[in-house]
């Protein structure tokens, strides 16, 4: 049975946020402690990481991650690719390179931001061994079909991903109709809900709930959450079938 582990459910600042004394940042509830957003998908066939956050080292240690068959990148903002150098430790274990999939914008930005990986340099402690691949259509990773789902992050084209009856979308502010069609018949949808107030480049809570209502998954989980949300308090206002995700949450999925 496939499972999804939420490695992080926070935004670029994480929660608690540096210098903040709000009720969420002072909360003792572990569900209010949020690393930057990422998930780990595990099945009998493959182990997939969606995004590799600046917190990846601690996330990997927390969840004993030792193998990654592929990394799926939603987009190239630092909170989604900032842990790439820590792939070295996984390479040492696997003794091979790891493919990284993303749209052309994300792949080109990774080449620029991490240029030392792709040119001859003194290696010292080694460099991440990765193979960059632009994903435009469905790909199979160890026999597991992965469907890229184009969405918009403000004016930036980014990707969500569908794996079987599970889909993961973060940092979206708009989902085109053709992408909504790719999200029919889901058991579980994970989608971003930044805060209560509107935001120019992310869904707020109301907008995320509207999208969930359109897609109608059996279950939905909200991620990429700021410190505006207090887990226990605000869970009470969510409609049936919708929950806040939290770091360490483990979902058992129905096989496709």
C-alpha positions in Angstrom: 0.0 0.0 0.0 1.6 3.4 -1.0 2.0 6.0 1.6 2.8 9.7 1.7 4.9 11.3 4.5 4.6 15.0 5.0 8.2 16.1 5.6 7.2 19.8 5.8 4.0 21.8 5.6 5.2 25.4 6.1 6.0 28.3 3.8 9.3 29.9 2.9 9.7 31.3 6.5 8.8 28.0 8.2 6.9 28.0 11.5 7.9 29.2 14.1 8.9 32.3 12.1 12.2 34.0 13.2 11.4 36.9 15.6 7.7 36.2 15.9 5.9 35.8 19.2 2.4 35.0 17.8 0.3 32.3 19.3 1.2 29.8 16.6 4.9 30.5 16.8 4.7 30.0 20.6 2.5 26.9 20.3 3.6 23.7 22.0 1.5 21.6 19.7 3.9 19.7 17.4 1.4 20.2 14.5 2.2 23.9 14.6 5.9 23.2 13.9 6.3 23.5 10.2 9.4 22.8 8.1 9.4 24.1 4.5 7.0 22.1 2.3 7.9 18.7 0.9 6.6 15.1 0.8 8.0 11.6 0.4 6.0 9.1 -1.6 6.7 5.5 -0.9 5.4 2.3 -2.6 6.7 -1.2 -3.2 8.0 0.1 -6.6 9.5 3.4 -5.9 10.4 6.2 -3.4 9.8 9.7 -4.7 10.6 13.1 -3.1 8.5 16.0 -4.2 10.6 19.2 -3.7 13.8 19.2 -1.6 13.6 22.0 0.9 16.3 23.8 2.9 15.2 21.6 5.8 15.9 18.3 3.9 18.8 17.2 6.0 16.7 17.3 9.2 13.7 15.9 7.4 15.7 12.9 6.1 17.2 12.3 9.6 13.8 12.5 11.2 12.2 10.0 8.8 15.2 7.8 8.1 15.2 8.6 4.3 18.0 6.6 2.7 16.7 6.1 -0.9 15.2 8.4 -3.5 14.4 7.0 -7.0 13.5 10.5 -8.3 13.0 14.1 -7.2 10.0 15.9 -8.6 10.3 19.6 -8.5 7.2 21.8 -8.4 9.2 25.0 -9.0 12.6 26.6 -8.3 12.0 29.0 -5.4 14.5 28.4 -2.7 12.1 26.8 -0.2 11.5 24.0 -2.8 15.0 23.3 -4.0 17.3 24.7 -1.2 18.3 21.3 0.1 19.7 20.0 -3.2 23.3 19.8 -2.0 22.3 17.3 0.7 21.5 14.8 -2.0 25.2 13.9 -1.7 24.5 11.8 1.4 21.8 9.9 -0.5 24.2 9.4 -3.4 26.8 7.9 -1.0 24.2 5.3 0.1 22.7 4.6 -3.4 26.0 4.7 -5.3 24.3 6.3 -8.3 22.8 9.6 -9.5 19.3 10.6 -8.9 17.0 12.0 -11.7 15.4 15.3 -11.0 12.2 16.2 -13.0 10.7 19.6 -13.4 9.5 22.0 -16.1 12.0 23.9 -18.3 11.9 27.0 -16.0 12.8 24.9 -12.9 15.5 22.9 -14.6 17.2 26.0 -16.0 17.1 27.7 -12.7 18.7 24.7 -11.0 21.5 24.7 -13.6 22.1 28.4 -12.8 21.7 28.3 -9.0 23.8 25.1 -8.6 26.2 25.6 -11.5 29.1 24.0 -9.5 27.3 20.7 -9.8 27.5 20.7 -13.6 31.0 22.0 -14.2 34.4 20.7 -13.4 35.5 22.0 -10.0 37.6 20.7 -7.1 35.1 18.4 -5.5 36.3 18.3 -1.9 33.5 16.5 0.0 31.8 15.6 -3.3 29.0 17.1 -5.3 25.4 16.0 -5.7 25.0 13.4 -8.5 21.8 14.3 -10.3 20.4 14.0 -13.8 18.1 16.9 -14.8 15.2 16.0 -16.9 12.4 18.3 -18.3 9.0 16.7 -17.8 6.3 17.6 -20.3 4.1 14.5 -20.2 3.5 11.4 -18.2 6.7 9.5 -17.2 7.1 6.1 -15.6 9.5 5.8 -12.7 10.2 2.2 -11.7 6.9 1.3 -13.4 5.0 4.1 -11.5 3.2 6.6 -13.8 3.8 10.2 -12.8 1.6 12.9 -14.4 2.8 16.5 -14.4 -0.1 19.0 -13.7 0.7 22.5 -14.9 -0.6 25.3 -12.6 0.3 29.0 -12.1 2.1 30.5 -9.2 1.2 34.2 -9.9 2.7 34.7 -13.3 5.1 31.7 -13.1 4.2 28.4 -14.6 4.9 25.6 -12.1 3.9 21.9 -11.7 1.8 19.8 -9.5 2.0 16.0 -9.7 -0.5 13.2 -9.9 0.5 9.7 -8.9 -2.3 7.2 -9.1 -5.3 8.5 -7.2 -3.1 11.0 -5.2 -2.2 14.5 -6.3 0.1 17.2 -4.8 -0.2 20.9 -5.6 1.6 23.7 -3.8 2.2 27.4 -4.4 -0.6 27.6 -6.9 -2.8 30.7 -7.4 -4.6 29.3 -10.5 -5.3 25.9 -12.0 -6.2 25.9 -15.7 -9.2 23.9 -16.9 -7.1 21.3 -18.7 -5.2 20.7 -15.5 -8.4 20.5 -13.5 -9.4 17.7 -15.9 -6.2 15.8 -14.9 -7.3 15.9 -11.3 -10.6 14.0 -11.6 -11.3 10.9 -9.6 -8.8 11.6 -6.8 -8.8 9.8 -3.5 -6.5 12.4 -1.9 -5.6 15.9 -3.0 -3.0 18.0 -1.2 -3.2 21.7 -2.0 -1.7 24.9 -0.7 -3.6 27.3 1.5 -1.3 30.1 2.5 -3.4 32.1 5.0 -6.8 33.6 5.5 -6.2 36.8 3.6 -5.8 36.9 -0.2 -2.4 36.8 -1.7 -1.2 37.6 -5.2 0.7 34.4 -5.9 -0.9 31.7 -3.6 -4.3 30.4 -2.9 -5.7 31.6 0.4 -7.9 29.3 2.5 -11.2 30.3 0.7 -9.7 29.8 -2.7 -8.2 26.4 -1.8 -11.6 25.3 -0.5 -13.2 26.4 -3.7 -10.8 24.4 -5.8 -11.3 21.4 -3.6 -15.1 21.8 -4.1 -14.5 21.8 -7.9 -12.2 18.7 -7.9 -14.2 16.8 -5.3 -11.5 14.4 -4.0 -12.6 12.0 -1.3 -10.1 13.7 1.1 -8.1 16.9 0.9 -5.2 18.1 3.0 -4.0 21.7 3.2 -0.3 22.5 3.1 2.2 25.4 2.6 0.7 27.0 5.7 1.9 30.2 7.4 1.8 31.0 11.1 -1.6 32.6 10.6 -3.1 29.1 11.1 -3.2 27.5 14.6 -3.8 23.8 13.9 -6.2 22.9 16.8 -8.2 26.2 16.7 -8.6 26.5 13.0 -9.3 22.8 12.2 -12.8 23.4 13.6 -13.7 25.7 10.7 -12.7 23.3 7.9 -15.5 21.5 6.0 -15.9 17.7 6.2 -13.2 15.8 4.4 -10.7 18.7 4.5 -7.8 18.8 7.1 -4.7 20.7 7.7 -1.6 18.6 7.0 1.2 18.7 9.5 4.8 17.6 9.6 5.1 13.9 10.1 1.6 13.1 9.0 1.6 9.7 7.3 -1.2 8.9 4.8 -1.9 5.4 3.6 -3.1 5.5 0.1 -5.4 3.2 -1.9 -3.5 1.6 -4.7 -4.6 2.8 -8.2 
